[in-house]
């Protein structure tokens, strides 16, 4: 079994366990709660809804941070590749120039 397949199975098992825990939490926490968000007051919202919304918001924030990090890595790697390509081109030009100068030296030595 490949590593990717194993990781997928582990991911599904973790999701299943978390889903069961969330279902049990929801069943046990039906009491209404009052929450205040940016000056607005919301009443009679079940605790499990508040917890689920908080978890979803946290997951969304983690995803956004991860995407920003990946984009930053991608942009950095593109810049690095561009710099490496330019350096390789400069090295090739230098090697060509060295070869030309060596040929010129040999030509001048032969003429003397």
Secondary structure, 3 states (H helix, E strand, C coil): CCHHHHHHHHHHHHHHHHHHHHHHHHHHCCCEEEEEECCEEEEEEEHHHHHHHHHHHHHHHHHHHHHHHHHHHHHHHHHHHHHHHHHHHHHHHHHHHHHHHHHHHHHHHHHC
